[in-house]
Amino acid sequence: MKPAYVKALFAGTIFTSAFLLFLVQPLIAKQILPWFGGSSAVWSVCMVFFQVVLLAGYAYSDWITRRLGVRAQARLHVALLAASLAFLPIVTSAHWKPGGTEEPTLWILGLLVSTIGLPYFLLSTTGPLVQSWVARTPWGAQVYRYFSLSNLASLASLLSYPILIEPRSTLLQQAWGWSAAYAVFVLLCGGVTLYMGRTWVNGVETKPAPAAGEPPAVAKPRGMDYLFWLALPALGSWLLLAVTNHITQNVAAIPFLWVLPLSIYLLTFVLTFESDRWYRRRVFLPLGAASLVLCAFGLQHRIGADIKTALPIYVAGLFALCMCLHGEMARMRPAAAWLTRFYLMLSLGGAVGGISVGLVAPLVLPAYYELGLGLVLCALLAAVLWRARRMGVVASLALAGCCAWFLGQQVKRDAVGLFRMERNFYGALLTTETRSGPRGPVRKLFHGSTKHGEQYLAPALRRQPTTYYGPTSGIGRAIAAAPAGPRRVGVIGLGAGTLAVYGRPGDIYRFYEINPLVFELADREFSFLADSAAKIERVLGDARLALEREAPQRFDVLAVDAFSGDSVPVHLITTQALDVYLRHLQPGGVIAFHVSNRYLVLAPVVEKIALAKGLHAVLVDDLPDKSTHFDPTDWVLVSRDRQALERPPIAGATSAFPQIEGLKAWTDDFNHLFGVLK
């Protein structure tokens, strides 16, 4: 086979594996979200599975390249590739749908293992394993360029899924398409494997001379090498997640904003491992130092919270810092004999950084302080890296002290005007209290940068509705139009519990909330629930999952209030979800969807799912007078009975729905937020 064809075969195998590896993650997670109530915990369990299997794949690659000859490697890998075809297509089997009594974490892990376990494992092995084979070829001196290629494929997959694939295909079509592409990958990887097994008899290797910039062969990496191979990618992963948390929670709740830092992160891998020409110390070390100071300063200053300044500061800062971290890692890359061990440590470091920010930080930090800590750790690692140069150590320690001081200022600033700040798996919740204002002291509840309710503290005013729930809002009108007798009202999304103010003696208000901390704060910091004249019922857990299991509740009004942030629970706004709601609704009852969102146009989505089920829908676009202190809102009211939407005070308050060309009714199998971005 001609060398050009062999190179193309190797490159095509690595590119395809990395593309499919990134693509399967959102695909499989979206398949099972409705089965487990759409909880964000589903994504977290999936990420743990993907990270563990990725580590296992890298460990496998390291093991077989050290323990087996090339022919034995080829026989084992071809056998596994053939066995993995039995998992196709990657369509989740109905027998994995939970009945409600299973422990969800173990159930999800079992489902993932049975659905994509071996294919995902083999995709994980491809990068380091095939690159170890490339190192045996005459062009093996360019082996690390293939790592750059794999990250380029990951970046392409990341961008293509929400923009090209998700809007144009159902989940079933995506699963079959991915399965067909995986079969192509098996052919490519099998071809590479057989080529290596036949060409290098008994494991005889060629030893190409190192190219310019390629490190010389070494007998064995030092302990300090392992430390840096672990610490540098760990801090890169730490900064990625910490910057993502900061800009999506503290700056702006914009959907898909997380794609930007992840793209920057992958791009730095592409550049630093493509060749040594991209990472220049004299350029990026000063930029990295400036980024440390500016990013740390922004954590305690308004420029770090204003989207116009914060977004460029933290995106550019992430790029500069990851170029330094990944650039130094690329400079330390070992000779081909230790390539798989290098990738194993790189993967382990990424996992350590991800677990520290994703799992540990929410348990030990009261707010999003992990970015400040990450900046301090970067400066301290630089002191270790430059330990042989006194000025480098002094400068690095000075940077660490500066970042630590700004972190302390951030903590002090958060305490000013802050009544409570608590954090758990679902994010950071904080309550603020202001004493001045036309209506006296007011307490507000925030989840990140999104307000979830407020209450006037003056005894004469604390039972009044506020923010999005005024009498002229869609939900205010829907409750007022409900039958005169005792009413049953369901509310998905508690917030501060504001809607309880509409409760009358004999009414029942049933609140569904997934975050236990919200219930705690609503009871401890606000009095809406305690002051309500209605009977208050509470259901902890995902609303759709709970409603699917409950007996019909016969609600007069069901408020679905879960779409104001960036992480929109799509499973609550599909035709299947509407079927669940209708089962719990009185014949003349009303479902009120709160679709106020700064970045998404959700009213047409509700209209489409209502029309798909033969229901009636109206939009109440409320622009209250500023003197009322209520917020502008959009509510879509849906009912089986047209007359229920024509009663006063709903009648005469409706507006025309905005239109989105090509929008179809969302289902559990087909939905995409990218198409409804403002």
Secondary structure, 3 states (H helix, E strand, C coil): CCHHHHHHHHHHHHHHHHHHHHHHHHHHHHHHCHHHCCCHHHHHHHHHHHHHHHHHHHHHHHHHHHHCCHHHHHHHHHHHHHHHHHHCCCCCCHHHCCCCCCCHHHHHHHHHHHHHHHHHHHHHHHHHHHHHHHCCCCCHHHHHHHHHHHHHHHHHHHHHHHHHHHHHCCHHHHHHHHHHHHHHHHHHHHHHHHHHHHHCHHHCCCCCCCCCCCCCCCCCCCHHHHHHHHHHHHHHHHHHHHHHHHHHHHHCCCCCCCHHHHHHHHHHHHHHHHCCCCCCHHHHHHHHHHHHHHHHHHCCCHHHCCHHHHHHHHHHHHHHHHHHHHHHHHHCCCCHHHHHHHHHHHHHHHHHHHHHHHHHHHHHCCCCCHHHHHHHHHHHHHHHHCCCCHHHHHHHHHHHHHHHHHHHHHHHHHHCCEEEEEEECCEEEEEEEECCCCCCCEEEEEECCEEEEEEECCCCCCCCCCECCCCCCHHHHHHHCCCCCCCEEEEECCCCCHHHHHCCCCCEEEEEECCHHHHHHHHHCCCHHHHCCCEEEEEECCHHHHHHHCCCCCEEEEEECCCCCCCCCHHHCCHHHHHHHHHCEEEEEEEEEECCCCCECCHHHHHHHHHHCCCEEEEEEECCCHHHCECCEEEEEEECCHHHHCCCCCCCCCECCCCCCCCCCCCCCCCCHHHHEC
